């Protein structure tokens, strides 16, 4: 048998060396969060885990463990028959469960008995999660950021996408969070990840960046939808150099009408989301916007949302939170189009840092 215990920190530093990362927890636990690139190979699925847990508490641990062992053996046999038969002798998986206990040990034991060199994370996912939370501040502190500022609709997200295409290092927190970071920022049909999954994906992105080049990131508040940006990352961003994207009001409206087309196609959804602004703008104003939406006056409503809701206070709010905002140089794309954003992105990438 070839079975090797490995600390979570060591596993995190060497994830690419393993041929596969196998999550022996249930599919529900896997969906909540998992190691980057991990495959779901449950030793007990959701229903089986509940069944065994109920037996453990209501009958006795011994009976539960007999039932659990039969289920685990059956599931591991399925994984081997489905996924392992074509693996060569030198295939090296990394295996983990919640705390490095019976579920991952059972899978690792069988794979090791076959003759594979298996690594098992000591302390399991719980140890990994703790290590991620401890390592994220270090990752944020070793990097230097270029923060894209600018009012709503100025094209910050498009410019980030263009920068990524141009070869720059980009941290797109809204893409990771599946949210556009405003009261209208939900993406229909795309739920946000859990906080744990968001934390892991942010850490995974940070650790891949080189400290020799800037990381472009959009100026964000502490929350992106329902998710909280790691505190140490916010501190680093707020202390970093800023760039202000300058785009005309007409271009900003055009951009929002393109990027939020699902609102113009679903008037009821748009009107419903605006209800969340009632406390800030008053019932009469919001009902006025909703009436204009019903009449199809989308451009007019978007223009008023920018000038009457989003723009007021932007300068003070951003200036108070991002210490270098006041001296941020203006960067001006020729328009809101992706073509012009790419031109600007290439210029930024080629400029001396």
N, C-alpha and C positions, 0 to 999 in steps of 0.2 A: 504494500500500500504506500502511496506517495501523497501525504497530506501535510500541509504546512500552514501553521497559524501565522497571520500577518496583522500588524497593527493597522488601524484605520488610517492613520496619517501616512504610513508607508504605502498602503494601497492607493490612497488619493494621489500621491506623488508619482505613481507608476501605472496609472490605469491603462495606458496604451500598450503596456507589455503583455497584457492578458489577451488570450484569443476570444474569450467571452466573459461577461460578467453576469452571473446568474442570481436572481433574486428568488429565494425559496419561500418568501412570505406569500400571503394570499394576493389575488389580483387586486383586491380593494386597497390593501396596504401599498402595493406597487403603484397604483394610480395616484395615491396621495403624494408620494415622492419616492424617488429611487436614485441610486447612483447613476451618473451620466452613462448612457448607453446600455444600461442593464436590461436583460431579458427577463420576462416573468415566467419562472418555472416553479409554480406553487407546490410545496409539499402537501399543503392542505388548502383547498379553495375556500372561498368566502363561507359557503354553507357548511362545509366540513369543519372549518375552524370554530364556527358557532356551536355546532353539534358536540364536538369534543370538549369545548369549554363548558358547555352546559352540563355534560356528564361529569366533568371534573368537579364542578361545584355541587351538583344536586345528587349525584350517586356516590362515586368515590374516585380518587385519582387513578387507582389501579385499573378499574374497568375502562376509564377514559383512555388510558395509555394503550390498552389492548386494541380498542377500536381505532385510536389514532395511528397506531403502528400499521394496522392493515391498510388504512387509507393512504398513509404516506408511502408505503411500499408499492401500492397500486399506481399512485401518481408518478413516482420516480420511474417505475417500469415504463409508463407511457412516455415520459420525457426521453428516456434512453432509446426506446423504439422509434420515436418520432425525430429526434434531433441529434442523436449521438452515433448512430450506426456508420455514418460516413466520416467520422472524425479520425484523424491519424493519431498515432501513438504520442506524438509530441504536442498534441492539443493541450493547452493550459488554461483552465477556467479559474475565475475568482468567484467564490460562493459566499453568500451572506443571508441572514434572516434578521429578525428584530433585534435579538441580543446575542447572536452567535450560538444559539442553543440547539435544541433537538432537530428543528426543521432543516437548518443548513448543515448540521453535522450528519444527518441521515443521507442527504444528497451527496455531500462531499465524501462520505465513507464509501458509498457504492461506486462513485466515479473513481475514487482512489483505488478501490479493489480491482477495478477493470484494468488499471495500470496508468491512468492519467496523472500528471502532476497537478494536484489541486491545491489552491490557496484559499484559506478560510479567514474571513475578517474577524478578528478577536473583538468581541463586544457588538458585532453586527451593525445594523443600520443605526442603532442608537449611538454607537461610538462615532460612526461616520457623521451623523447630524451634529454632534458636539464639536467634532473637528472642523466642519464647515463653518460653524458659527465663530469658532476661534480663528480660523484662517482668513475669513473675509476681510476683517480690518487690515491684516498684513498685506493682502493683495491690493486693497484700495490705496494704502499708504505708499506702496512702491511705485505706483503709476502716476503720470501727470495727465490731466484732462484738459480738453478744449471744450468749453460748454457753449452750445448753441442757444442763444437767447432770441427773443422776438415774440411779439404778441400772437395770439391765436390766428392760425391761417397763414402765417408768414413762411411756411414751407420747411420748418425745422426737420420734420420727419422725412420728407422727400429728400432733403439735403443729406440727412444721415444715410439714407438708402443709396444716394448717388456717391457719397464718400466711400461706402463699402464697395461699390462697384469699381471705384477708382483705386482701390487697394489700401485705403486707410483703415486704421483700427477703429471700430465702431461698437459702442455699447448702446443698443437700442432697448431701453427699459420698457417702452410701451409695447414693443413686439413681444418681449418675454412675458409681459403681464397680460397680453391679449386685451389691451384697453388703451384708449387714446387720451386718458388722463384729464377728463373734464366731465361735467354733468351729462354731456351728450357723447361721452367717450366709449360707451359700450359697443361691442362689435356683435351684431345679431348672429345667433347661432354658434358663437364661439365663447364658451365659458372661460372665466379666468382660472389659472392654475391655483392650487392651494398655496398658502404662504410658504410652507416648507419647500414645495417644488420651485417656487419663485426664488427663494433663497439659494437653493442648489444651482439653479440655472444661472443666476447672477454670479455666483462664485465660480462656476465652470467657465463663464465668459471671461471673467477677470483674470483667472489663472493662465489663460491662453495668450494674453497680451504681453508684448515686449515692453519693457520699461524704457527702451531707447527711442520710442516714437510716441507721439501723443495719442490719447484715446478720445475720440469725439463722442460727445454725449449731449443729449438735450437737457435743458434746464427743467427740472421736475420739482414738484412739491414732494413732501414726505410720503404721500400716498399716490399710487397709480391705480385708480379704481378702488378696489377693496384691499389692495396689497400695500404693505409698508416697505419702502426702500431701506436696505440696511443702513443703520444710523451712521456708521463710520464712512460709508460711501457718500452719504449726503454731506458729511463734514468736508470730505476731500473735494467733492464737486463744488461746494459753495466757496471754497478757498481758491479755486482754480481760475485760470485765464478764461475770459469770455469773448465770444464773437456775437455780434447782433445782426440777425438776418433782417434786411430791410426790403419790404415788398409793398407795393401800392395796395390801397384798400380794394380796388377793382380786382386785382390779381388774387388777393386773399379770399374774396368772395367766390371767385371762379374756382379756386383750389378746394375750398370747403364744399362747394356744390358737387365737385367731382369725387372727393374722398368720402363724403357722407351721402352719396347718391341713394343709399338705402332709406334715408329719411325722406327724400323727395319722392321716392317710390312708395312709401308707406306713411301717409300723412297722419294716420292715427298714432303710430309709434312716435313720430316727431312731436305731436301735440302732447302725448302722454309724458315724454321725457321733460318737456318744458314745465310740467307741473312742479318739478323739483326746484324751480327758480321762484316760486310764488313767495316764499319767505323773504327772499332778497329783493325782488322787483315789484312785488305787490300783485294782488289778484287781477286788477284791471289791466295792467300791462301784459301779464301772461295771457289773459283771455283775448286781448287784442291780437297778440301774436298768433294764438290758436285760430282765431277767426280768419286771419290773413293766410294761414297755412291751408285752411279749408278752401279758400278762394284760389289757391295755387300760387300765391305770391311768395315763392320761396326765396328768391333773390333779395326781396325787400326785407323779409324776416331775418335772413342771415346777416344782412348789412346792419340791421338794428341790433342784433345780438352782439356783433362785434363792437359797434360804437357805443351801445348803451349798457352792455353787460361785461364783456371780456376786457375791453381796452381800458376803461376807467380804473385807475389804481394799479395798472400793470407795472408802470415805471417804479412806483414806490415799493410795491411788493417785491419785485425782482431785485431792485437796488438794496433793499433791506436784507435779503437772503443771500445774494451773490456779491461778495465784497468787491469784485473787480468789474462789476457790470457798468459802473459809471464811466470807466475808461475803455470799454469794449469797442474795438473798431467796427465800423459798419461793413457788412458784406452784402452786395446787392445783386441778386440774380436778375437777368434780363426780363424774366417772367416767371410764372409759377410752373412752367412746363418742365418735365423731367429732363428734356434736352438741355435746357438752360441751367438746371440744377447740376447736371453732369459737367458742364463747362466750368461752373464755379467750383465744383468739387475737385476737378483736376488742377485748377489753379491753387486751391488750398493745399493739396497734397504736395505740389511742387514747390510751394513757398518755403523758405527757410523757417525752421521752428525755433 
